[in-house]
Amino acid sequence: MTPETTPAHLPELLYIQDPLCGWCYGMSPVIQQVQQDFAGRLDVSVLCGGMVKGEDVGPIADVWDDLRRSLPEVEEVTGVQFGAAFKALGEAGDYVYDSEPPSRAIAAFRHLTQDPARTVVFAHAVQLALFRDGQDLNDPSVYNNLLAPFGVDAVDFQRRWAAPETARAAQQEFAAVARIGVEGFPTAVVRVGEQGYVLARGYQPYEQLRAGLEQLLREAGA
């Protein structure tokens, strides 16, 4: 495709999720498949919604009974697996469930790389660290190993993660998601020009999401 025929702005899929959302953990591989299959037709970005913030922050013991009961359904419907280490974390009960630290990590990564596409992949790596490996997402050093495949310098990342402006960026992201009117995670919104279209509320398997996206792009003339 020559520069003259390359569209100035591709449609954008906004994947609105939360690092602590189990259904989002199941949806992220679907979004990455869309990212791969629609390359050149669609940009994909990730936003963190702030599912657990403010007064809702507390030990995982407070929500573990409900969370534990939901895991088999998420595994059956989406095909992801929750690791023994995560289940042990939940049973122990003292892990502080807080969306802000991992959302701040994703904001820091986005700022350092200026690469929304790789940020989508990193956001899923953060989910894997918790839901598969049972790692403490409140501990900034946990992210150092996640950065290696992306070639991001850990010292730069830690400095950015700790910066007050990164905390503000995460809070602003939560507020922006709330303004959009998103009430649950995951949610997928497609922007074509100035128009926004809700593609999915909640988990959708790949073929269903792909078909809906193809139809939406056709109808929007994209």
C-alpha positions as CSV (number, residue, x, y, z in Angstrom):
1,M,0.0,0.0,0.0
2,T,1.5,3.3,-1.0
3,P,1.5,6.3,1.3
4,E,-1.2,7.9,-0.8
5,T,-3.6,5.1,-0.2
6,T,-2.9,4.5,3.5
7,P,-5.7,5.8,5.6
8,A,-4.7,8.6,7.9
9,H,-6.5,7.1,10.9
10,L,-7.6,3.5,11.1
11,P,-10.6,2.5,13.1
12,E,-9.7,1.8,16.7
13,L,-10.8,-0.9,19.0
14,L,-10.7,0.2,22.7
15,Y,-10.4,-2.9,24.9
16,I,-11.7,-1.7,28.3
17,Q,-10.6,-4.1,31.0
18,D,-9.2,-4.4,34.4
19,P,-6.1,-6.3,35.6
20,L,-8.0,-7.9,38.4
21,C,-11.0,-9.0,36.2
22,G,-11.1,-12.8,35.6
23,W,-13.4,-12.5,32.6
24,C,-11.0,-9.9,31.2
25,Y,-8.2,-12.5,31.6
26,G,-10.3,-14.8,29.5
27,M,-11.1,-12.1,26.9
28,S,-7.5,-10.8,26.4
29,P,-6.4,-13.7,24.1
30,V,-9.5,-13.0,22.0
31,I,-8.5,-9.4,21.7
32,Q,-4.9,-10.3,20.8
33,Q,-6.3,-12.6,18.0
34,V,-8.4,-9.7,16.7
35,Q,-5.2,-7.5,16.8
36,Q,-3.4,-10.1,14.7
37,D,-6.1,-10.9,12.2
38,F,-7.2,-7.2,11.6
39,A,-3.7,-5.8,11.4
40,G,-3.6,-3.0,8.9
41,R,-7.4,-2.5,9.2
42,L,-7.8,-1.7,12.9
43,D,-5.7,-0.3,15.7
44,V,-6.2,-1.9,19.1
45,S,-5.7,0.0,22.4
46,V,-6.2,-1.1,26.0
47,L,-7.8,1.0,28.8
48,C,-7.9,0.1,32.5
49,G,-11.3,0.6,34.1
50,G,-10.5,0.7,37.8
51,M,-12.7,-2.2,38.9
52,V,-11.4,-2.3,42.5
53,K,-10.6,1.2,43.8
54,G,-11.2,3.5,46.7
55,E,-13.4,2.0,49.4
56,D,-13.5,-1.3,47.5
57,V,-9.8,-1.9,48.0
58,G,-9.2,-4.6,50.6
59,P,-7.9,-8.1,51.3
60,I,-8.8,-10.7,48.7
61,A,-10.5,-12.6,51.5
62,D,-13.4,-10.1,51.3
63,V,-14.3,-11.3,47.7
64,W,-12.7,-14.7,47.6
65,D,-15.8,-16.8,48.1
66,D,-17.5,-15.2,45.1
67,L,-14.4,-15.1,43.0
68,R,-13.5,-18.8,43.7
69,R,-17.0,-19.9,42.7
70,S,-16.7,-18.0,39.4
71,L,-13.4,-19.5,38.3
72,P,-14.6,-22.9,36.9
73,E,-17.2,-21.0,34.7
74,V,-14.5,-18.6,33.4
75,E,-12.2,-21.5,32.6
76,E,-15.0,-23.5,30.8
77,V,-16.3,-20.6,28.8
78,T,-13.0,-18.9,27.8
79,G,-10.4,-21.7,27.9
80,V,-8.0,-19.9,30.2
81,Q,-6.7,-21.6,33.3
82,F,-6.3,-20.1,36.8
83,G,-3.1,-21.3,38.3
84,A,-2.6,-23.1,41.6
85,A,-0.5,-20.2,42.8
86,F,-3.4,-17.8,42.3
87,K,-5.8,-20.0,44.1
88,A,-3.3,-20.3,47.0
89,L,-3.1,-16.5,47.1
90,G,-6.9,-16.3,47.4
91,E,-7.1,-19.0,50.1
92,A,-4.4,-17.2,52.1
93,G,-6.6,-14.2,52.0
94,D,-4.3,-11.3,52.8
95,Y,-3.3,-10.2,49.3
96,V,-4.6,-6.6,48.8
97,Y,-7.0,-6.5,45.9
98,D,-6.4,-3.1,44.3
99,S,-6.6,-2.2,40.6
100,E,-4.5,0.9,40.8
101,P,-0.9,-0.5,41.1
102,P,-1.2,-2.8,38.0
103,S,-3.1,-0.2,36.1
104,R,-0.3,2.2,36.9
105,A,2.2,-0.4,35.5
106,I,0.2,-0.5,32.3
107,A,0.2,3.3,32.1
108,A,3.9,3.4,32.7
109,F,4.6,0.9,30.0
110,R,2.4,2.8,27.5
111,H,4.2,6.0,28.3
112,L,7.7,4.5,27.9
113,T,6.9,2.6,24.7
114,Q,4.4,4.9,23.0
115,D,3.1,1.7,21.5
116,P,-0.6,0.9,22.1
117,A,-0.3,-2.4,20.3
118,R,2.5,-3.7,22.6
119,T,0.6,-2.3,25.6
120,V,-2.2,-4.7,24.8
121,V,0.2,-7.6,25.0
122,F,1.8,-6.3,28.2
123,A,-1.6,-5.9,29.9
124,H,-2.2,-9.6,29.3
125,A,1.2,-10.4,30.7
126,V,0.2,-8.6,33.9
127,Q,-3.0,-10.7,34.1
128,L,-1.0,-13.9,33.6
129,A,1.3,-12.8,36.5
130,L,-1.6,-12.7,38.8
131,F,-4.1,-15.3,37.6
132,R,-1.6,-18.0,36.5
133,D,1.4,-17.3,38.6
134,G,-0.1,-15.8,41.8
135,Q,2.3,-12.9,41.8
136,D,1.8,-9.7,43.9
137,L,0.9,-6.9,41.5
138,N,1.2,-4.4,44.3
139,D,5.0,-5.0,44.3
140,P,6.6,-3.0,41.6
141,S,9.6,-5.4,41.3
142,V,7.2,-8.1,40.0
143,Y,7.0,-6.2,36.7
144,N,10.7,-6.4,36.0
145,N,10.5,-9.9,34.6
146,L,7.5,-9.0,32.5
147,L,9.4,-6.2,30.8
148,A,12.2,-8.4,29.4
149,P,10.4,-9.7,26.3
150,F,9.5,-6.1,25.3
151,G,13.0,-4.7,25.7
152,V,11.9,-2.1,28.2
153,D,14.5,-1.0,30.7
154,A,13.5,-1.9,34.3
155,V,15.1,1.1,35.9
156,D,13.3,3.5,33.5
157,F,10.1,1.6,34.2
158,Q,10.4,1.7,38.0
159,R,11.1,5.4,37.9
160,R,8.0,6.0,35.7
161,W,5.8,3.6,37.8
162,A,6.7,5.6,41.0
163,A,6.2,9.0,39.5
164,P,3.1,10.9,40.7
165,E,2.1,11.8,37.2
166,T,1.7,8.0,36.4
167,A,-0.6,7.6,39.4
168,R,-2.6,10.6,38.1
169,A,-2.6,9.1,34.6
170,A,-4.1,5.8,36.0
171,Q,-6.8,7.7,37.9
172,Q,-7.6,9.8,34.8
173,E,-8.0,6.6,32.8
174,F,-10.4,5.3,35.4
175,A,-12.4,8.5,35.2
176,A,-12.4,8.5,31.4
177,V,-13.8,4.9,31.3
178,A,-16.5,6.0,33.8
179,R,-17.4,9.0,31.5
180,I,-17.8,6.6,28.6
181,G,-20.5,4.9,30.6
182,V,-18.8,1.5,30.9
183,E,-20.4,-0.4,33.8
184,G,-18.8,-3.8,33.5
185,F,-15.6,-5.4,32.2
186,P,-14.6,-6.4,29.7
187,T,-16.1,-4.0,27.2
188,A,-15.0,-3.4,23.6
189,V,-15.7,-0.1,21.9
190,V,-14.9,0.7,18.3
191,R,-14.1,4.2,17.2
192,V,-14.5,5.1,13.6
193,G,-13.7,8.8,13.1
194,E,-15.6,10.7,15.7
195,Q,-18.2,7.9,16.2
196,G,-18.0,5.3,18.9
197,Y,-19.8,1.9,18.8
198,V,-20.1,-0.7,21.6
199,L,-18.9,-4.0,20.1
200,A,-19.2,-6.2,23.1
201,R,-20.3,-6.0,26.7
202,G,-18.8,-8.9,28.6
203,Y,-16.8,-11.8,27.3
204,Q,-17.3,-12.9,23.6
205,P,-15.6,-15.8,21.9
206,Y,-13.4,-14.9,18.9
207,E,-15.8,-15.9,16.1
208,Q,-18.7,-13.9,17.5
209,L,-16.5,-10.9,18.1
210,R,-14.9,-11.1,14.7
211,A,-18.3,-11.4,12.9
212,G,-19.7,-8.4,14.9
213,L,-16.6,-6.4,14.1
214,E,-16.7,-7.1,10.4
215,Q,-20.4,-6.1,10.3
216,L,-19.7,-2.9,12.3
217,L,-16.8,-1.9,10.0
218,R,-18.9,-2.5,6.9
219,E,-21.8,-0.5,8.2
220,A,-19.5,2.3,9.3
221,G,-17.9,2.3,5.9
222,A,-14.5,1.6,7.3
